[in-house]
């Protein structure tokens, strides 16, 4: 489960970079 948590964290950070926002999954 730790791997999944780290993956989600990376994805959220990447989304934040792309959107330049909070990185919501909207």
N, C-alpha and C positions, 0 to 999 in steps of 0.2 A: 504493500500500500504506500510505502514511502516513495517508491519510484513514481507512482501516479501523482502524488502530491507535488513532487518536484517538477514533473511534466506540466501539470496545470499551472504552476508558478511561472515556468518559462513561457508558456503560451500567453498567460495574462500580461507578462512583461512585454512580450512581442506585440500584443494587441495595443498596449499602452503606447508603444513606440510608433506604431502605424497610425493610430487614431490621434495620438498626441493628447489623449484624454485619460480617463480612469481605467480604460481597457474593459469596458462592459461588453458582454456577449450579445448585445442587441443586434 
